[in-house]
Amino acid sequence: MNYLAHLHIASFCQSSPLGNLLGDFVRGDPAKQFDSGQLVQGIYLHRWVDRFTDESSVITEAKSWFPKECRRFSPVALDIFWDHMLGKLWDSYSSVNLNDFCDDMRAQCCREEQIVGNVPSEYSRVSGMMWEEKWLQSYQHWEKTKYAIERLSTKKSRYAPLALCNRVLETRYSTFEALFKPFYLQLLDESISYVRSNFR
């Protein structure tokens, strides 16, 4: 799952939005790096969501549909694609308008950053672009999602196979969409269970 899904899961579980975004930028034990228990729990939730997704037999099957030359990069492409699916089907998972949701998440993250103080510089750089360029809202459109994956494939030469992933996503679009719907509902249920079992 990518940024939009992590924020939606954070909201669904009443978890820290900032913590759920920081999961990609913090290494090691977050409890030794931050004083905020809510923030730390958000990072743990992010890591749990990533692990649950990576270990799911459903997602393993989806990865197998990619040819060998780009299969290693399929998890990255799928993470962005799942955000596309969530954005496209947003009204099925939230009663709040997507633009309003993103504005609220941005405001909450800014408030948390002011309280926490130190956040990784790479997070500040990426999140600044994400909010200003409205990445999350753009993911609801396939053409813009496809462009995001293509753009990422040009960042480093070893990322080039990412561009090939778009062909598979486009060819099997309806199959991936059918896969996403039940899996995401399961993920929401399991996320709530994880939070209730570990933090409440």
N, C-alpha and C positions, 0 to 999 in steps of 0.2 A: 504494500500500500504506500501511497505517496502523500504529499502534504495535505491535500484536501481531505482524504480519508482519515488521516491521523487527527486532524482538527475536528472532523465530524464525530469520530469515536470519542475524542476527548469531551466534546459537548454532551454526547449521549451518556457518557459515564460520569459526568460532572467532575472531570479531571482537569488538571492544569493545561490550558492550551499551549503555553510556552514550553512546558516540560515535554509535551507530546511532539513539539517541533524540534526541540533540542536533542531528541533521541538520535538523530543522524550526525550530531556534531560534538557529542560528549563521549569521551572514552573513559574506561575505568569505572570506579565506584562513584556514582553521583552524590551519594550521601557524604563523601569526604570533600566534595567540591562546592556544595551549596547548602545553605542553612535552611532553606524552605522545604519543609516536608512535602507540601503539595507539589512543588516543582519536581522533587526527586521521584515521587510516585508517578508523575506524568511521564518521566523518562523511562521508568520501569514498565509502564503500560505500553509505551511506544515499542520498547524492545520485545515485550511479550507478543504484541500484534505482529511484528516482523517475524518472530520465531514461529508463531502459529501459522502464519501464511506460508512461510518457507517449507514447513513440515507437512502441510496439508496434502493429502493424496490427490485432491482435486487440482491443486496448483501444480503438483508434480506432473500430472497428466497434461496440463496445458503447456508446460515447458517442453514436453516431448514432441509437440507439434512443430517446433522450430527445427530447421535443418541444422546439422552439426556445425556449419561454419558460423552460425550466430547464436547457437543455443546457450553458450556461456553468458551471453548478454541478455537473454530473454527475461530474467528476473527484473532487470532495470526497465526494459520496455514495458513489461507487464505492470509494474508499479505505476508508471505514468498512465498506461491504458486504463487501469482500474479507476484512477481519478477521473478519466474521461467518462467512464461508465457512470460513476457516481454523480458527476456534474450533469450528464445527459438525463439521468433518471432521478434527479434531485428531489422532485416533488413526491416521489414514492417513499423517501426516507426522512423528509423534514417538512414541517409546516411553515418554516421560515424561508423567505425568499433567499436565493443563493447570494445575491449582492448584499443583502442585509446581514446574512450570516457572516460573510467575509469581512464586512466592515466591523461587526461586533468582535470577531476573533482578533482582528488587527488591534482594536482598542484594548482588548483584554491582554494581549501579548505585550503591548506597550506599557500597560500598568504594571504587569508582572516584572518586566525588565527594569523599571524604575525602582522597584522594591528589591530585586535580586542584585542589581548593580552589574557585576561582571558576567558577561556572556561571551562565548567564543567569537572572535572577530570574523571567522568564516560564516557563522550563523548570521551575524549582523549584515554582512555583505549580501548573502543569498536572500535573506528574508526582506531586505530593503528592496531588492529588485522584484521579488515575488509580489510584494504589496503594491509597489508603484506601477508595475507593468500588468497587474491583475492576472497573474498566471492562473490562479484557482478558477476564476470565472471563465477564462479562455478554454479551460480543459473540457467544458461541456460540448465544444465543437470538435469534431474529428479532424478536420483539416488543420486546426491550430495545434491539436495534440500531436498529430503526425509531424508537424513542423518542429515542435519542441523536441521530439525524439531525434529528428534529423539534425537539429542544431547541436544537441548533445553529442551526436556521433562525430562531430567535427572538432570537439574540444581537444582531443588527443588522438594521435594516429591509431592507437590500439583500440579506441572506441568505434572505429569505422564499421565493424559488423552490426552495430546497433541499427544502422540505416536499413539493413536487410530485414530486421525484425518487423518493420512497417509493412512489408509485403505480406507477411504471414498474418499479421493483425487485420489487414484489410481483406485478405482472401477469406479468412475464417471469422470475420467480424460477428456475424450472427451467432456463431457457435460460442465465441468468447462471451458475448452478451448473455446468452442463455446460462453460461457457467457462472457469471458474476452474480446474478440475482439471488439464487439460493445461498451461495457461498457468503455473500456480504451479510445477509440476514443472520446466518450462523455465526459469523464473526462478531456481529453486534451482541448477540446473546452470550457468546463465550467471553467477550470483553467485560460485560457487566458482571458475569460470574467471577472472573478473575479479580476484578476490583473489590467486589464484596467479600471474597474469600481472603484477600491479602491486605486490604487497607481499611476495612470497616468492621 
